[in-house]
């Protein structure tokens, strides 16, 4: 290592629902030769050490394991250091051994999460054992280890620590330095820099941790309303087809034992104000409400335990096979045991074949809300629900989760911020005096695909359309309409005759855009149909997988033969796509990986910033190289710049004091004050996001759309006043 490298680590109070960046108790650091530890009792020395670590005048490389946490803790303890921390990240002078290891795995085995031996772990103990043979199991496990006890040392100088507490803290920094040193040696064995984007990803992780730090508040009234709606939709009366065909044995509420049924009916009839309710039938069918059950229990009526709903999977699978074969689908998905698959993402493809399957899929979505999303929202008033993020997954994108490991109690309420059912989103609200500002990119993955075509071939029909302000989805939809929509065909013929022009793709688009005033419903359907075609086929999908993708992601149905026809239309309209697929087949083969007899050839590609992904499938390569990976890097770069202006006072930005609360791939959600500067703040976020993305997408126009909301709502559209200033989109939720 030529530059000076200092590894550092903090020990803190315990993480809890109110604080994911708890109070810093001490900091340890080492340059590989000498180590130091400073505690709260070392007041002057502790602050001086932190200031020197993040001194903008030096170019020291700082190394940690999950640096986004440590830097968040340091910035909270010494807020005046936040500008220097951001500056250090921006110069890529902060490295994270966890992220570096993920990049190494992605470049060598093609995965950040799984190897043949099972899940890949990135905690310091695992990395120290792998690279240094050092076993930390005895000091990292147990309920009484010092890791959980540093609050006992508040206000204490480090040289007064118990030996084990001192050694534990210093050891973490020393092992972090050792792992980094070993990773640097690995790098020497490769022609390219394995860690080219490690500093960038560490900065992105810091940005995302700011978002997790704030989280989103939940409106209890809206949550209760959604819960009631779900309960009504899951009532047996709404699931009649599943019950009648013996697929679903419905939930039964707690009911009185037979000998006490008459007594229970008498009590309920006397107590209830619903004079038309048949309580005997409700008891026989197990349909008593929670209030009715509570009343009977207060009268000491003995009750049978409730039963959970049961799905007869085998019987349902037989019904699925029957329906698919009737529709000419003879290669339906099978489970590992050879049984017909009844997975929700598979069933979506054929839901349109039978109302019973539609009902099954509908129920499955509601069950997920009832059992997963709503329980995650249960938090004391004023406690935010925090989206947790992984800064790197195989595609180069991020992922989100509730942050709860199976079998463990959560440290704080969390949720998957990137996969929230639209019906649940309005439960999330800003803090008092604030509004949500949502800014998302327009057609970002198509912009990315166009940029890749320009770089590879020097020309791109898609790029020309985007730069001319043409809607790519509507452009494709126009030819789909011309091919199979009789009403539009007649409209278009009249248009050509009236304008005295010849048929062309662009004339179809112009006519189609005007036709939306004639038949807005069909226009919307066809434009939606164009989305999976325009976004799925660049990712290397075949006709069969297109059917699944279109149904599962966009809710549009097509037959395999239609999917093949649509692909040919798309190829004809965008000729560079043929060259792109040839490039993947001939230039992206991973010759070092050999051939997997089951999976076929393997492929690899580099991201715009230099990340290597190896040993991936053909479709993963098509999708990653042109769509997901470049757009993800641009979005993370933009997010860092936005959040920096929100949190770094030295930027002198109108955004200072605003804060990010969620990130969904191509969309950032911020909380900003509800005042006369909302429009200017929205414009500033848009400018940052456009300018940042343009650095990676040079030659293709980048656009964003901003919306101000009182609740997070996918249905909210941008609203402007008479002076063309962005204002809050008001939606009456009747809560």
C-alpha positions in Angstrom: 0.0 0.0 0.0 1.6 3.3 -1.1 -0.8 5.9 0.5 -1.3 6.1 4.3 -4.2 3.8 5.4 -5.8 4.1 8.8 -8.5 1.6 9.9 -11.0 2.8 12.4 -14.0 1.6 14.4 -16.4 3.0 16.9 -18.0 1.4 20.0 -21.4 2.8 20.9 -24.4 2.7 23.2 -27.1 0.2 22.0 -29.0 0.7 18.8 -32.7 1.2 19.5 -36.1 2.3 18.0 -35.3 6.0 18.5 -31.7 5.9 17.5 -29.8 3.9 14.9 -26.8 6.1 15.4 -26.4 5.8 19.1 -24.0 7.7 21.3 -20.3 7.1 20.6 -18.4 5.7 23.6 -14.9 5.3 22.0 -13.0 5.2 18.8 -10.1 2.9 17.9 -7.7 3.3 15.0 -4.5 1.9 13.6 -2.1 2.5 10.7 -0.9 -1.1 10.8 2.1 -0.3 13.0 0.6 1.5 16.0 -2.9 1.5 17.4 -4.8 3.8 19.7 -8.1 3.9 21.6 -9.8 7.0 22.9 -12.9 7.2 25.1 -15.3 9.9 26.2 -13.1 10.7 29.2 -10.3 11.6 26.8 -12.4 14.7 25.8 -9.8 16.9 24.0 -7.8 14.0 22.5 -11.0 12.3 21.3 -12.2 15.3 19.4 -8.8 16.1 18.0 -8.4 12.5 16.8 -11.8 12.6 15.0 -10.9 16.0 13.4 -7.6 14.7 12.2 -9.1 11.5 10.7 -11.4 13.6 8.6 -9.1 16.5 8.0 -9.7 17.7 4.4 -6.1 18.7 4.1 -4.9 15.1 4.2 -5.4 12.3 1.7 -5.3 9.4 4.2 -7.4 6.4 3.2 -9.8 5.6 6.0 -11.0 2.0 6.2 -13.8 0.4 8.2 -16.3 -2.4 8.3 -19.7 -0.8 7.7 -18.3 2.7 7.7 -21.7 4.3 7.0 -22.6 3.4 10.6 -19.3 4.6 12.1 -19.4 7.8 10.2 -23.0 8.4 11.1 -22.2 7.9 14.8 -19.1 10.3 14.6 -21.2 12.9 12.7 -23.9 12.8 15.3 -21.4 13.1 18.2 -19.5 15.9 16.4 -22.0 17.6 13.9 -19.3 20.1 12.9 -17.5 17.2 11.2 -20.3 16.2 8.9 -19.0 18.5 6.0 -15.6 16.9 6.3 -17.1 13.4 6.3 -19.0 14.1 3.2 -15.9 15.6 1.6 -13.9 12.5 2.4 -16.5 10.2 0.9 -16.8 12.4 -2.2 -13.0 12.1 -2.8 -13.4 8.3 -2.4 -11.0 8.3 0.5 -13.2 6.1 2.7 -13.1 2.4 2.0 -15.3 -0.4 3.4 -13.9 -3.9 3.6 -17.5 -5.4 3.5 -18.2 -3.6 0.2 -14.8 -4.5 -1.2 -15.4 -8.2 -0.4 -18.7 -8.0 -2.2 -17.1 -6.5 -5.3 -14.4 -9.2 -5.2 -17.1 -11.9 -5.0 -19.1 -10.3 -7.8 -16.0 -10.2 -10.0 -14.9 -13.8 -9.3 -17.9 -16.0 -8.5 -20.6 -13.7 -9.9 -22.6 -13.2 -6.7 -22.7 -11.0 -3.7 -25.0 -13.2 -1.7 -24.6 -16.9 -2.5 -21.8 -19.4 -3.2 -21.9 -23.1 -3.7 -21.3 -23.5 0.0 -24.3 -21.3 1.0 -24.9 -17.7 1.9 -22.0 -15.3 1.8 -21.4 -13.4 5.1 -19.5 -10.1 5.5 -19.2 -9.4 9.2 -15.7 -8.7 10.5 -15.4 -12.1 12.1 -16.1 -13.9 8.8 -13.7 -11.6 6.9 -10.9 -11.9 9.5 -11.1 -15.6 9.5 -11.1 -15.8 5.7 -8.2 -13.5 5.2 -6.2 -13.8 8.4 -7.2 -17.1 9.9 -8.3 -15.3 13.0 -11.2 -16.8 14.9 -13.4 -14.2 16.7 -16.2 -16.6 17.7 -15.3 -16.5 21.4 -15.3 -12.7 21.6 -18.2 -11.9 19.2 -20.8 -14.4 20.6 -22.8 -14.3 23.8 -25.1 -11.9 25.6 -22.5 -10.5 28.0 -19.7 -9.6 25.6 -18.3 -6.1 25.6 -19.8 -5.3 22.2 -23.1 -4.8 24.1 -21.7 -3.2 27.3 -19.8 -0.1 26.3 -22.5 2.1 27.8 -21.0 1.1 31.1 -17.9 3.1 30.1 -19.6 6.5 29.3 -17.4 9.3 30.4 -14.4 7.0 31.1 -11.0 7.6 29.6 -9.7 4.6 27.5 -6.7 3.9 29.7 -9.2 3.2 32.6 -11.1 0.6 30.6 -11.1 -3.0 31.8 -8.5 -5.0 29.8 -11.1 -7.0 27.8 -13.0 -3.9 26.8 -9.9 -2.1 25.7 -8.6 -5.1 23.7 -12.0 -5.8 22.1 -12.2 -2.3 20.7 -8.6 -2.1 19.5 -8.7 -5.5 17.9 -11.6 -4.5 15.7 -9.6 -1.7 14.1 -6.5 -3.9 13.8 -8.4 -6.8 12.1 -10.1 -4.3 9.7 -6.6 -3.0 8.7 -5.4 -6.6 8.2 -8.4 -7.6 6.0 -7.9 -4.5 3.9 -4.2 -5.3 3.4 -5.1 -8.8 2.3 -7.7 -7.5 -0.1 -5.0 -5.2 -1.6 -2.8 -8.3 -2.2 -5.7 -10.0 -4.0 -6.0 -7.1 -6.3 -2.5 -7.6 -7.6 -3.6 -10.9 -9.2 -6.0 -9.2 -11.6 -5.6 -7.1 -14.7 -8.3 -4.7 -13.7 -9.0 -3.0 -10.4 -11.4 -5.2 -8.5 -12.3 -2.3 -6.2 -12.7 0.4 -8.8 -16.1 1.4 -7.4 -15.5 0.6 -3.7 -15.1 4.3 -2.7 -18.2 5.2 -4.7 -20.3 2.4 -3.2 -19.1 3.3 0.3 -20.2 6.9 -0.3 -23.6 5.6 -1.6 -23.9 3.4 1.5 -23.4 6.5 3.7 -26.1 8.3 1.8 -28.5 5.4 2.2 -27.8 5.2 5.9 -28.9 8.9 6.2 -32.2 7.8 4.7 -32.5 4.9 7.1 -31.7 7.2 10.0 -34.8 9.3 9.3 -37.3 6.7 8.1 -41.0 7.5 7.6 -43.8 8.0 10.1 -47.1 6.0 9.9 -50.6 7.4 10.3 -52.4 5.0 12.7 -55.8 6.0 11.4 -54.9 5.1 7.8 -53.2 1.9 8.9 -56.4 0.9 10.7 -58.5 1.8 7.6 -56.3 -0.4 5.4 -56.4 -3.2 7.9 -60.2 -3.1 7.9 -60.3 -3.0 4.1 -58.0 -6.1 4.0 -60.2 -7.9 6.5 -63.3 -7.2 4.4 -61.6 -8.4 1.3 -60.4 -11.6 3.0 -63.9 -12.4 4.3 -65.1 -15.8 3.1 -67.9 -14.0 1.2 -65.3 -12.4 -1.1 -63.5 -15.7 -1.6 -66.5 -17.8 -2.7 -64.9 -19.4 -5.8 -62.0 -20.8 -3.8 -64.2 -22.1 -1.1 -66.8 -23.6 -3.4 -64.2 -25.5 -5.4 -62.6 -26.8 -2.2 -59.3 -24.9 -2.7 -59.7 -22.8 0.5 -60.8 -23.9 3.9 -61.5 -20.5 5.4 -60.4 -19.1 8.7 -62.8 -19.8 11.6 -63.0 -17.4 14.5 -63.1 -18.5 18.1 -66.6 -19.9 18.8 -68.4 -21.2 21.9 -68.4 -24.9 22.6 -71.6 -26.6 21.4 -73.1 -26.9 24.8 -72.8 -23.1 25.3 -74.0 -22.1 21.8 -77.6 -21.2 22.9 -76.3 -19.2 25.8 -73.8 -17.3 23.6 -76.6 -16.5 21.1 -78.8 -15.1 23.9 -75.9 -13.0 25.3 -75.1 -11.6 21.8 -78.7 -10.8 20.9 -79.1 -8.9 24.1 -75.8 -7.0 23.7 -75.7 -6.3 20.0 -77.3 -3.3 18.3 -77.3 -5.2 15.0 -80.8 -6.7 15.2 -80.6 -8.4 11.7 -77.4 -10.4 12.5 -77.9 -14.1 12.6 -75.6 -15.0 15.5 -76.3 -18.7 15.3 -75.1 -18.8 11.7 -72.1 -16.7 12.6 -71.1 -19.2 15.2 -71.7 -22.2 12.9 -69.5 -20.7 10.2 -66.9 -19.3 12.6 -67.5 -15.7 11.6 -67.7 -13.9 14.9 -66.0 -10.5 15.1 -63.2 -9.6 17.5 -65.6 -7.5 19.5 -68.2 -10.3 19.7 -65.6 -12.8 20.9 -64.3 -10.3 23.5 -67.8 -9.8 24.8 -68.5 -13.5 25.2 -65.2 -14.0 26.9 -66.2 -11.2 29.4 -69.3 -13.3 30.2 -67.0 -16.3 30.9 -68.3 -18.3 27.8 -65.9 -21.1 27.1 -64.5 -20.7 23.5 -62.8 -23.0 21.0 -59.5 -21.7 19.6 -59.7 -20.1 16.1 -58.4 -22.0 13.1 -56.2 -20.6 10.3 -57.2 -20.7 6.7 -55.9 -23.7 4.7 -55.1 -23.9 1.0 -55.4 -27.4 -0.6 -52.3 -27.0 -2.7 -52.5 -30.4 -4.4 -56.0 -29.9 -5.5 -55.3 -26.4 -6.6 -52.3 -27.6 -8.6 -54.5 -30.1 -10.4 -56.9 -27.4 -11.3 -54.0 -25.2 -12.6 -52.8 -28.0 -14.9 -56.3 -28.5 -16.2 -56.7 -24.9 -17.0 -53.3 -24.4 -18.6 -53.6 -27.5 -20.8 -57.0 -26.2 -21.9 -55.3 -23.0 -22.9 -52.6 -24.9 -24.8 -49.9 -24.4 -22.2 -48.3 -27.8 -21.7 -45.0 -26.9 -20.1 -46.3 -25.3 -16.8 -43.7 -24.7 -14.0 -43.0 -27.6 -11.7 -41.7 -27.7 -8.2 -38.5 -29.6 -7.2 -40.8 -32.5 -6.3 -42.4 -32.5 -9.8 -45.7 -31.0 -8.6 -47.4 -28.1 -10.5 -46.2 -24.8 -9.2 -48.7 -22.6 -7.4 -46.3 -19.7 -6.8 -48.0 -16.3 -7.0 -45.5 -14.9 -9.6 -46.2 -17.9 -11.8 -50.0 -17.8 -11.3 -50.1 -14.1 -12.4 -49.3 -15.3 -15.9 -52.6 -17.3 -16.1 -54.9 -15.4 -13.8 -56.9 -14.1 -16.7 -57.8 -17.7 -17.7 -60.1 -18.3 -14.8 -61.8 -16.1 -12.1 -60.9 -18.6 -9.4 -57.2 -18.1 -10.1 -57.7 -14.4 -10.2 -59.3 -14.7 -6.8 -56.4 -16.8 -5.5 -53.8 -14.3 -6.7 -55.8 -11.4 -5.3 -56.0 -13.2 -1.9 -52.2 -13.8 -1.9 -51.5 -10.1 -2.4 -53.8 -9.2 0.4 -52.3 -11.9 2.7 -48.9 -10.3 2.2 -50.2 -6.9 3.3 -52.0 -8.4 6.3 -49.1 -10.6 7.5 -46.0 -8.6 6.4 -46.6 -4.9 5.6 -49.1 -3.9 8.2 -47.3 -5.6 11.1 -44.2 -3.8 10.2 -46.0 -0.5 10.7 -46.7 -1.2 14.4 -44.6 1.3 16.2 -45.1 3.7 19.1 -46.3 7.1 18.1 -43.6 9.3 16.7 -41.2 6.4 16.1 -40.4 6.1 12.3 -40.4 3.0 10.3 -37.0 2.7 8.7 -36.1 1.3 5.2 -32.9 -0.7 5.4 -30.7 -1.0 2.3 -28.0 -3.2 0.8 -25.8 -0.9 -1.3 -24.9 -3.6 -3.8 -26.6 -6.7 -5.2 -25.7 -8.7 -8.3 -27.3 -6.3 -10.8 -25.4 -3.4 -9.4 -28.7 -2.0 -7.9 -29.5 -1.7 -4.3 -32.1 -3.7 -2.3 -34.2 -3.0 0.7 -35.5 -5.0 3.6 -37.1 -4.7 7.1 -33.6 -5.5 8.5 -34.8 -8.3 10.6 -32.9 -11.6 10.7 -35.0 -14.7 11.1 -35.5 -15.7 14.7 -34.2 -12.3 16.0 -36.1 -9.4 17.5 -35.7 -6.2 15.4 -33.6 -3.4 16.8 -36.1 -0.9 15.4 -39.2 -1.0 13.2 -38.2 -1.4 9.6 -39.7 -2.1 6.2 -38.7 -2.9 2.6 -38.9 0.6 1.2 -38.5 -0.5 -2.4 -41.4 -3.0 -2.4 -44.5 -1.5 -0.8 -48.0 -2.3 -2.0 -49.5 0.9 -3.6 -52.6 0.4 -1.3 -50.4 0.7 1.8 -48.2 3.7 0.7 -50.7 6.4 1.9 -50.1 5.1 5.4 -46.7 6.8 5.4 -46.8 10.5 6.2 -44.3 13.3 6.7 -43.5 14.9 10.0 -45.5 17.9 11.2 -44.9 21.0 9.1 -43.3 19.0 6.3 -44.5 17.5 3.0 -43.1 14.7 0.9 -41.2 15.6 -2.2 -40.9 12.7 -4.7 -38.5 13.1 -7.6 -38.1 10.3 -10.1 -36.3 9.8 -13.4 -38.4 9.5 -16.6 -37.7 6.3 -18.6 -34.3 5.9 -16.9 -33.5 2.4 -18.1 -34.4 3.3 -21.7 -32.1 6.3 -21.4 -29.4 3.9 -20.1 -30.0 1.5 -23.0 -29.8 4.3 -25.5 -26.5 5.5 -24.0 -25.0 2.0 -24.2 -26.0 1.8 -27.9 -24.3 5.2 -28.6 -21.1 4.0 -26.9 -21.0 0.7 -28.7 -22.3 1.6 -32.2 -22.2 5.5 -32.4 -25.8 5.7 -33.2 -29.2 4.8 -31.6 -32.8 5.3 -32.8 -33.8 5.2 -29.2 -31.4 8.0 -28.3 -32.7 10.2 -31.1 -36.3 9.7 -29.9 -35.5 10.5 -26.3 -33.5 13.6 -27.3 -36.3 14.8 -29.5 -38.8 14.5 -26.6 -40.6 11.5 -28.0 -42.2 9.2 -25.5 -40.5 5.8 -26.2 -43.4 3.7 -24.8 -46.0 5.6 -26.8 -43.8 5.4 -29.9 -43.8 1.6 -29.7 -47.4 1.5 -28.6 -48.4 3.4 -31.8 -47.1 0.6 -34.0 -48.7 -2.0 -31.8 -52.0 -0.1 -32.2 -51.4 0.1 -36.0 -50.9 -3.7 -36.1 -53.9 -4.9 -34.1 -56.3 -2.0 -33.1 -59.0 -1.6 -35.8 -60.3 1.6 -34.4 -56.9 3.2 -34.5 -56.1 1.8 -38.0 -59.1 3.7 -39.4 -58.2 6.8 -37.5 -54.6 6.6 -38.8 -55.7 6.1 -42.4 -57.8 9.3 -42.2 -54.9 11.1 -40.6 -52.6 10.1 -43.5 -55.1 11.1 -46.1 -55.8 14.4 -44.4 -52.1 15.4 -43.9 -51.2 13.9 -47.3 -48.2 12.0 -45.9 -46.9 8.5 -46.1 -46.9 5.9 -43.4 -43.9 5.9 -41.0 -43.2 5.0 -37.4 -43.1 8.7 -36.4 -46.4 9.5 -38.1 -48.0 6.6 -36.3 -46.7 8.1 -33.1 -48.0 11.5 -33.8 -51.4 10.1 -34.7 -51.4 7.8 -31.7 -50.7 10.7 -29.4 -53.7 12.6 -30.8 -55.9 9.5 -30.6 -55.6 9.4 -26.8 -58.2 12.1 -26.8 -60.5 9.9 -28.8 -60.0 6.7 -26.8 -58.0 7.4 -23.6 -58.7 4.0 -22.1 -57.3 2.0 -25.1 -54.4 4.5 -25.4 -53.4 3.8 -21.8 -53.7 0.1 -22.2 -51.6 0.0 -25.3 -48.9 2.2 -23.8 -48.8 -0.1 -20.8 -48.5 -3.1 -23.1 -45.5 -1.4 -24.7 -43.7 -1.1 -21.4 -42.8 -4.7 -20.8 -41.9 -5.1 -24.5 -39.6 -2.1 -24.5 -38.0 -2.9 -21.1 -38.1 -6.7 -21.1 -36.7 -7.6 -24.5 -33.5 -5.4 -24.0 -32.9 -7.6 -21.0 -32.7 -10.7 -23.2 -36.2 -12.1 -22.4 -37.7 -14.8 -24.6 -41.3 -15.0 -25.6 -42.3 -17.3 -22.7 -40.6 -15.2 -20.1 -42.1 -12.1 -21.6 -45.6 -13.5 -21.0 -44.7 -13.8 -17.3 -42.9 -10.5 -17.1 -45.8 -8.6 -18.7 -48.4 -10.2 -16.5 -46.5 -10.1 -13.2 -45.0 -6.6 -13.5 -47.5 -4.6 -15.6 -50.7 -6.6 -15.4 -51.1 -7.1 -19.1 -51.8 -10.4 -20.7 -50.4 -11.9 -23.9 -50.0 -15.3 -25.5 -46.6 -16.7 -26.4 -47.3 -16.3 -30.1 -48.2 -12.6 -29.5 -45.0 -12.1 -27.5 -43.0 -13.4 -30.5 -44.8 -11.1 -32.9 -44.3 -8.1 -30.5 -40.6 -8.9 -30.3 -40.2 -8.8 -34.1 -42.0 -5.4 -34.2 -39.6 -4.1 -31.5 -36.5 -5.4 -33.3 -37.7 -3.8 -36.6 -38.3 -0.4 -34.9 -35.0 -0.3 -33.0 -32.4 -1.9 -35.3 -29.4 -1.4 -33.0 -30.9 -3.9 -30.6 -29.8 -6.7 -32.9 -26.2 -5.4 -32.8 -26.5 -5.2 -29.0 -27.4 -8.9 -28.7 -24.6 -9.8 -31.0 -22.2 -7.8 -28.8 -23.4 -9.8 -25.7 -23.0 -13.1 -27.5 -19.6 -12.4 -29.0 -17.9 -9.8 -26.7 -19.3 -10.6 -23.3 -18.6 -14.4 -23.0 -16.9 -15.1 -19.7 -14.2 -17.4 -21.1 -12.7 -17.9 -17.7 -15.8 -19.5 -16.2 -16.2 -22.4 -18.6 -19.7 -23.7 -19.4 -22.3 -24.8 -16.9 -23.9 -27.9 -18.4 -27.2 -27.0 -16.8 -27.2 -23.2 -17.2 -25.2 -22.9 -20.4 -22.6 -20.2 -21.2 -21.6 -17.6 -18.7 -21.2 -13.9 -19.4 -19.5 -10.8 -17.9 -19.5 -7.1 -18.2 -18.1 -3.9 -16.7 -20.3 -1.0 -15.4 -19.7 2.6 -16.5 -17.7 3.2 -13.3 -15.7 0.0 -13.6 -17.5 -2.6 -11.5 -17.0 -6.2 -12.9 -19.8 -8.7 -12.8 -18.8 -12.2 -14.0 -20.3 -15.6 -14.4 -23.9 -14.3 -15.1 -26.5 -15.7 -17.4 -27.2 -14.3 -20.9 -30.3 -12.4 -19.7 -28.6 -11.1 -16.6 -25.8 -9.7 -18.8 -28.2 -8.2 -21.3 -30.2 -6.6 -18.6 -27.4 -5.6 -16.3 -25.0 -4.1 -18.9 -27.5 -1.9 -20.6 -30.3 -1.2 -18.1 -30.0 -1.8 -14.4 -26.3 -1.4 -13.6 -25.7 1.9 -15.4 -28.9 3.5 -14.2 -28.2 2.3 -10.6 -24.8 3.9 -10.6 -26.2 7.2 -11.9 -29.1 7.2 -9.3 -26.7 6.5 -6.4 -24.4 9.2 -7.5 -27.3 11.6 -7.7 -28.6 10.5 -4.3 -25.2 11.2 -2.7 -25.2 14.7 -4.1 -28.8 15.4 -3.0 -28.4 14.1 0.5 -25.1 16.0 0.8 -26.8 19.3 0.2 -29.5 18.3 2.7 -27.0 17.5 5.5 -23.8 19.4 4.7 -24.0 23.0 5.9 -20.9 24.0 3.9 -22.8 23.5 0.6 -25.0 26.5 1.4 -27.9 24.9 -0.3 -31.6 25.7 -0.2 -32.0 22.0 0.7 -30.1 22.2 4.0 -32.5 21.0 6.7 -34.5 18.8 4.3 -33.8 15.1 4.5 -34.3 11.9 2.5 -36.7 9.2 3.8 -36.7 6.6 1.0 -35.1 5.5 -2.2 -36.8 3.3 -4.8 -34.3 2.6 -7.6 -35.1 5.7 -9.7 -37.0 7.8 -7.2 -36.0 9.7 -4.1 -38.5 10.8 -1.5 -37.6 13.7 0.8 -39.3 15.6 3.5 -39.1 19.4 3.0 -40.8 22.2 4.9 -44.3 23.2 3.7 -43.5 26.8 2.9 -43.1 29.3 0.0 -39.8 27.7 -1.1 -41.2 24.2 -2.0 -41.0 24.9 -5.7 -37.4 26.1 -5.5 -36.4 23.1 -3.4 -38.0 20.7 -5.9 -36.2 22.4 -8.8 -32.9 22.1 -7.0 -33.3 18.4 -6.4 -34.3 17.9 -10.0 -31.2 19.9 -11.2 -28.9 17.8 -9.0 -30.4 14.5 -10.2 -30.3 15.5 -13.9 -26.8 16.9 -13.7 -25.5 13.9 -11.8 -27.1 11.3 -14.1 -26.0 13.2 -17.3 -22.4 12.7 -16.3 -23.0 8.9 -16.9 -25.5 9.3 -19.7 -23.8 11.9 -21.9 -25.5 12.2 -25.3 -28.9 11.2 -24.1 -31.4 13.6 -22.5 -32.2 13.0 -18.8 -35.5 14.1 -17.4 -37.1 14.0 -14.0 -40.6 14.5 -12.6 -41.3 16.1 -9.2 -44.5 15.8 -7.0 -45.4 17.3 -3.7 -47.6 15.1 -1.5 -49.1 14.9 2.0 -48.9 11.2 1.9 -46.8 8.8 -0.1 -49.1 7.9 -3.0 -48.3 6.4 -6.4 -51.5 8.0 -7.7 -50.3 11.5 -7.0 -49.4 13.5 -10.1 -47.5 16.8 -10.3 -49.7 19.8 -9.7 -48.8 23.4 -10.8 -50.4 26.8 -10.0 -51.3 29.5 -12.4 -47.6 30.7 -12.3 -46.4 27.2 -13.2 -45.0 26.7 -9.7 -45.1 23.2 -8.2 -47.7 22.9 -5.5 -49.0 20.1 -3.2 -51.2 17.6 -5.0 -54.2 17.4 -2.7 -56.0 14.1 -2.4 -59.0 13.6 -0.1 -58.3 10.4 1.8 -61.3 10.8 4.2 -59.3 9.8 7.2 
